[in-house]
Amino acid sequence: MATTPRKNTPGTNFLLIGLSTALLLIAIIIITFIPCPSEPQFQFYKIILALSVAGVASILPGFMRIRYKGYVSAGGAMAVFVFILTFNPGFITNNPKCKDVFNLNIQFFGDSAKGIILNSGTAKVIYKGTTRILTLQQDGKITLEELPLDVLDKPILITPQIEDYSTAQKTIILSDLVSSVDLVLDPVKPITNVRGSVYFNGSPLQNGIVNIDGHISKTDEFGNFSQVLEMKTGSTVNVKILSSGKLIFNSTEIISDQPKEIFIK
């Protein structure tokens, strides 16, 4: 004989909704204050959530049947309870905050507009007593792998060694988990101290004019001169030397910070 399923009374439905709401609030509070639960805590959380959802399902029309792993079979509200209880979401295991370590990419730029990517050189990184020296990759990044979570709110010291850019130490303090950080380095003007002595007809050239790419200096009584040029060592320049207003030397030279002797006949 077919039986008619018993319907809940309005009072029962009200009680179920109230209990389900209370259990749902408890589940929300648990996951809010314990975002990375242990296995027992997570199982307790799932039981609370399953009871809440099953309570709501028990007053809804329709029927659901579930079979789990071939030996658990349930229908109606119990089916919903089993479904929630056996569901394992990945939002906890995939949450980086629930891991003991994380990776951090540091991108180096040579201008504030971040249009110049620096992809050569090295960077020394110090954190929590650990020192790493990493080489910049083609994309201008270094990767700090498996940083411990307790590095958060602690200083990470970075000393770049990149040609033509400041080697001043940079400090990063992470207040939250991030996957990448941008660093903008200040360019530095290369300086070469050019020094030398000029001899003309076998004697030191006194009061001679030395013109290096438009930069003027005079020789002293010993024929010595010096200039500080905003150029790299190894740059090619034009050197002109005048004596009593007469051009006696005109040549293309490679500048160096080593003293240079020029003999003119």
Order of alpha helices (4+ residues) and beta strands (2+ residues): alpha-alpha-beta-beta-alpha-beta-beta-beta-beta-beta-beta-beta-beta-beta-beta-beta-beta-beta-beta-beta
